[in-house]
Every structure is written in structure tokens, then in C-alpha cells.
Amino acid sequence: MNDQEHNLIQAARNGDQAAFGELVQQYQKRVFALAVRMCPTPELAEEAAQEAFLAAWQGLPFFRGDSAFATWLYRLTSNACKDFLRKKGSRMEVSLSQEGEEEDYTLEVPDLRYHPENVLEQKEMRRQIEESLHQLSPDHREILVMRDVLGLSYEEIANSLDLEEGTVKSRISRAREKLRIKLTETGNFFGKKKSKGKKGGKP
């Protein structure tokens, strides 16, 4: 946390709405980026993001700074998304690529960015990633978005979700393995090559 952010937080804690407005401006894109990938529609994501910032404003007097302000915001955003989905009876869905945004998913899938002739295949692969991701549990989807889309560190994820770092690492590992299995089934993932049999053997 830099001095400017620290000063803004202190001012906002004392009721300075302008200071809080600056914090909102600094973090609104990343908060919405998390919300839009956890909610089924952009409209619901926007509502959840607004709810998260409202919770932050109301909770600032109790924010002790044990974790980074951003980490605290991600926790509030995640909770807001889950609350909205429970209330509306929607299942938790994640969109990895939104119209107008660059693809930033970093799982180990074939990199086709430098092969223009494969654009259609790349779009199909992204679609398969999203479909496969939807089949994971909400906890696995959430943690993959935080790690592979938002690029949060293990420590930041642990603080956001109130988990031990070891639990975060193992959950990410399990989630990636389940996603790899799904992608392998669709033929859109290059898994580890199977060991070849002895030369001269029957096919």
C-alpha cells in the first residue's frame, strides 16, 4: 500500500466521500472484472460490484489493514456475487472473455495467438474452456478466476477467501487438473504425451 492510498483510506474512514470516490475509481475495473466472471450477466455483475463498494464504505471504520485494501475488496466482491446468485437462484457461471476485452486466461492450453489462420479454432477452444469451467464446482471456478484471470498471488487469494496458502495451492491444482480432463475430452488441450511402446511392436 503506497502513501497516497493509505491517506485516501484514512480519509475515507473518517467519512470523506471524495476520498472514497477516488478509491472506487482506482479499483472499479478490477472489482468488475472479478464480478463479471462470477455472475451470469453483466447487469448482475454490476449490481454485485456496487454492493461490494457499498459494503466497503460501510465497513471501512472496521478495516484494520491486516490485509491489503485490494484483497479486502476482492473478498467483499466474491461474497456479494455469491449472495446475489443465491438470492436469484442462479448457478454460478464464469465468463473468461468478454466482448471488447483481450483474452487473458493463462491455463496451459495451446497458444494459437500467432497463427491467424487458426482464429476460428482459437475461438472454439475458448468456448470449450468456458463450457468446461462451468462444469467445475463454484469454489474451483472462483479460485481459477482469481489466480489465472486476475493474476492474484497465493497469499492474496488466501487472504481474500480466508484460506491457508497450502489449501489455496492444492485447490488450484485440483481445479486445473479437473479442467484439463474436461479439455482433453473435447480435444482442445495438449496433455502429456503417453509413453511410446517398444519399437517394432504391433500398432
C-alpha positions in Angstrom: 0.0 0.0 0.0 1.5 3.3 -1.1 1.2 6.5 0.9 -1.4 8.0 -1.4 -3.7 5.0 -1.0 -3.1 4.9 2.8 -4.1 8.6 3.0 -7.2 8.0 1.0 -8.2 5.1 3.1 -7.7 7.1 6.3 -9.7 10.0 5.0 -12.5 7.7 3.8 -12.6 6.0 7.2 -13.3 9.5 8.6 -16.2 10.0 6.3 -14.6 11.7 3.4 -16.7 10.6 0.4 -14.5 12.3 -2.1 -11.5 10.2 -0.9 -13.6 7.0 -1.1 -14.7 8.0 -4.6 -11.0 8.1 -5.6 -10.6 4.6 -4.2 -13.6 3.4 -6.2 -12.2 4.9 -9.4 -8.9 3.1 -8.8 -10.4 -0.3 -8.2 -13.7 -0.4 -10.1 -12.3 -2.1 -13.2 -10.7 -4.9 -11.3 -13.7 -5.4 -9.0 -16.0 -5.5 -12.0 -13.6 -7.9 -13.8 -14.0 -10.3 -10.9 -17.7 -9.8 -10.6 -18.4 -10.2 -14.4 -16.6 -13.5 -14.4 -18.6 -14.8 -11.4 -22.0 -13.7 -12.4 -24.2 -15.0 -15.3 -24.9 -11.5 -16.7 -23.1 -8.1 -16.8 -26.1 -6.5 -15.2 -25.9 -8.8 -12.2 -22.2 -8.3 -12.0 -22.6 -4.5 -11.9 -25.1 -4.9 -9.1 -22.7 -7.1 -7.2 -19.8 -4.7 -7.7 -21.9 -1.8 -6.4 -22.9 -3.9 -3.4 -19.3 -4.7 -2.8 -18.3 -1.0 -2.8 -21.3 -0.2 -0.5 -20.1 -2.9 1.9 -16.6 -1.4 1.7 -17.9 2.1 2.5 -19.9 0.8 5.5 -17.0 -1.5 6.7 -14.1 1.0 6.4 -14.3 2.0 10.0 -13.6 -1.6 10.9 -10.9 -2.2 8.3 -7.7 -2.7 10.3 -5.3 -3.1 7.4 -4.4 -6.7 8.3 -4.6 -7.4 4.5 -4.2 -5.2 1.5 -7.2 -3.0 0.7 -7.5 -4.7 -2.7 -7.6 -8.1 -1.1 -10.3 -7.0 1.2 -12.3 -5.6 -1.8 -12.0 -8.9 -3.6 -13.4 -10.8 -0.6 -16.3 -8.4 -0.4 -16.9 -8.7 -4.2 -16.8 -12.5 -4.1 -19.2 -12.6 -1.2 -21.5 -10.1 -2.9 -21.6 -12.2 -6.1 -22.4 -15.4 -4.1 -25.1 -13.6 -2.2 -26.8 -12.2 -5.3 -26.7 -15.6 -7.0 -28.2 -17.3 -4.0 -31.0 -14.7 -3.8 -31.8 -15.0 -7.5 -31.5 -18.8 -7.6 -28.8 -18.6 -10.4 -26.0 -21.0 -10.7 -22.5 -19.5 -10.5 -21.2 -19.1 -14.0 -17.9 -17.5 -15.2 -17.1 -15.8 -18.5 -13.4 -15.8 -19.2 -13.6 -13.5 -22.2 -16.0 -10.5 -22.6 -16.6 -8.7 -25.8 -14.0 -5.9 -26.2 -11.6 -7.4 -23.7 -8.3 -9.2 -24.6 -8.1 -12.9 -23.7 -6.1 -13.1 -20.6 -6.6 -16.7 -19.4 -3.3 -18.4 -18.6 -4.0 -22.1 -18.2 -1.8 -24.4 -20.2 -3.7 -24.6 -23.4 -2.4 -24.4 -27.0 -1.2 -20.9 -27.8 -2.7 -20.0 -31.2 -2.3 -16.2 -31.0 0.5 -16.1 -33.6 -1.4 -18.2 -36.1 -4.0 -16.0 -37.8 -5.2 -18.9 -39.9 -6.3 -20.6 -36.6 -8.6 -17.9 -35.3 -11.7 -20.0 -35.6 -10.0 -22.8 -33.8 -8.9 -20.4 -31.1 -12.4 -19.1 -30.6 -13.7 -22.7 -30.3 -11.1 -23.5 -27.8 -12.1 -20.6 -25.6 -15.7 -21.6 -25.8 -14.7 -25.1 -24.7 -12.7 -23.7 -21.8 -15.7 -21.8 -20.7 -18.0 -24.8 -21.0 -15.6 -27.0 -19.1 -15.1 -24.3 -16.4 -18.9 -24.2 -15.9 -18.8 -27.9 -15.0 -16.5 -27.3 -12.1 -17.6 -26.6 -8.6 -18.2 -22.9 -7.6 -15.1 -23.0 -5.3 -12.9 -24.3 -8.1 -14.3 -21.8 -10.6 -13.8 -18.9 -8.2 -10.2 -19.8 -7.3 -9.2 -20.3 -11.0 -10.6 -16.9 -11.9 -8.7 -15.2 -9.1 -5.4 -17.0 -10.0 -5.5 -17.3 -13.8 -7.6 -14.4 -14.8 -6.9 -11.7 -12.2 -3.4 -13.0 -11.6 -3.6 -12.8 -7.8 -0.8 -14.3 -5.7 -1.4 -17.3 -3.5 -1.2 -15.0 -0.5 -3.7 -12.6 -1.9 -6.2 -15.4 -2.7 -5.7 -16.9 0.7 -6.5 -13.6 2.3 -9.4 -12.9 0.0 -11.0 -16.3 0.7 -9.8 -16.7 4.3 -7.9 -19.9 3.5 -4.4 -21.2 4.2 -1.9 -20.8 1.4 -1.5 -24.6 1.3 -5.2 -25.0 0.8 -5.2 -22.5 -2.0 -2.4 -24.2 -3.8 -4.0 -27.7 -3.5 -7.4 -26.3 -4.6 -5.9 -24.6 -7.6 -4.0 -27.8 -8.5 -7.2 -29.9 -8.2 -9.2 -27.4 -10.2 -6.7 -27.2 -13.0 -6.5 -31.0 -13.2 -10.3 -31.3 -13.4 -10.3 -28.6 -16.1 -7.5 -30.3 -18.0 -9.5 -33.5 -18.0 -12.5 -31.7 -19.4 -10.5 -30.0 -22.1 -8.7 -33.3 -23.0 -12.1 -34.9 -23.5 -13.0 -32.2 -26.0 -9.7 -32.4 -27.8 -8.8 -28.8 -27.1 -5.9 -29.5 -24.7 -2.5 -30.9 -25.4 -2.0 -33.2 -22.4 1.2 -35.1 -21.6 2.2 -37.4 -24.3 1.8 -41.1 -23.4 5.0 -43.1 -23.4 5.5 -45.0 -26.6 5.8 -48.7 -26.7 8.8 -50.6 -27.8 9.9 -50.1 -31.4 8.9 -52.8 -33.7 5.8 -53.7 -31.6 2.4 -54.1 -33.2 0.3 -51.0 -33.6 
